[in-house]
Amino acid sequence: MRREQKQTGPGIERLQRWMQAVIVSPGDIDDAIRSPEATSEIPAERLEEVVKPSHSMTSAERVEVYHGMYLLRMVEALEYDYPTVKHYLGEDSFEQLVREYVQVFPSRSYTLNRLGDHLPEYLDARKEWADSQFLADLARFELAITQVFDEAESPVLTAEELQAVPAQAWESARLRPIAAFRLLELKHAVVPHLKAYHNDRPSPRPRRRNTWVAVYRREFSPLYLELSRAEHNLLRALVDGTPLAEALATAAVNVRSGQRQEKIFRWFRTWVAEGLFSSVEA
């Protein structure tokens, strides 16, 4: 007597690929189940074969729980890194932004820590949005804050180490920044928006204004310094490895003659006191 072969399921690997395709798919759960990525693994009409209905939920409703949780987790991850962007947009618009963003830049890692790395790039490309360029600058600022928070610890250059450098070595000396340091050059005023978020005030209207800011970490806290153009240019030269004498000479040309030396010395003293430099190579 011939024995009938028992029909087998789709296999664990195919089931995993199908589940991922459904969970990350945009739109509602019906669209997700019928998406090309999902149906290439398991046809929509076979849904009840792989996900059994319960006494209170259909098969689609059971999968929808995970489908909805995926977007919620993406929103939670990005609002942690971009709270000021969310404060400006509002909850609904921010959720819509995340929904669209993760379709272009989905998570590619076991961790969501780097999910938002491409948000400034994404916003920059959305030229049809009235505030896209401002939002891109605001996202760059918040991304820098996240990056310095996550960076490895560096030794910090001390006043004693500076004093130990021979006078004749300063001309060719190079300063190395700490790892937890980012230097930004932006086209919009972003600091007022960060302050509005922290003080629970409404966001001001976007303002186009050249902005230079150093973002760094000290004692496990992300901090920032607003800079003038001349300060930024000098600091940029220093962190790019320009010898100190050359960087100072260039800065002196761009600073008004009145109290030029005192002003540059004050900048340098502030940067050292804030722990922006890790070492000096003399």
Phi, psi and omega in degrees: 000133181284134178267135178284135178281136179282132180291131181263162179282186186285349182093148188294322182293316178294321179297321178294317178296319178297314182299318179296317180299320180291314186297318185271357182288139176286174179082192181277179187292326178296317177297320182296316181294330182262007179294152180303322181295321181284313184290340175291341178260311181219121178301148183300326183288350179261012184306314185289346176285331184256335177230106182286141174291154175258184181289343183238351184224144174283171178299316180296320180295324179293319178290327181299331177303315181286323179300316180288325181292329180299308180297319179301319179292323177296318179297315180299319181295318184281330177288339174289321180275333185232057182294328181286324175298316178296319180301321180288316185282327189093160188299313185293314181293325178293318178298320178294321176300314180297317180303317181284322182296315185288346173286330180270321181233074180290163177295131180242012186226162176291342179247150178264008183299330183251014181301322186270010185299333184260006183297317176302317178299316180297314181294323179300327184278346183273067185297338182285346178277134182299323185254018188297320183289322174297314180297325178296318177295317179297321178292324177299318180297313181289328176295320178299320178298316178296318182295316181291330177295324184271350185293158177292154179288141177238152169295152182247132179295130181257163177299324180296321179293324177295316181294336181281349180285125179301143183303322183289347182270347187293329184300320182257006182294146176236138180259138179251129180284161173292160179295322183276064183214134174222139180242123188244144172234110188241165181257358183227153174286117183248332184300318178302330180286323176296318179295321179297319178296312183293331180264007178056045176247158177300146178292137175289170176290144178302140181231124178281115181200130178303129185226132177237131185212138173258129179246132184206172179240136176220127181052046174069012179241128174291134181227169177213155175234124172282137186237155168279170178300317181295319177299314180300314183297319178293314181295322177299316179298318182293313183287341175277358175094013177293133177306145188303314182299318179294317180296318180291322179296318178294318180297321182298326179294327185266003179247137180303148189297327182297118178056035182300309183296318180295320181295313180296320178297321179295319177300310184299318180296321178296315183296320178292316180297327180279354177078035182282340184251145181261324182200166173236129178257110186251000000 
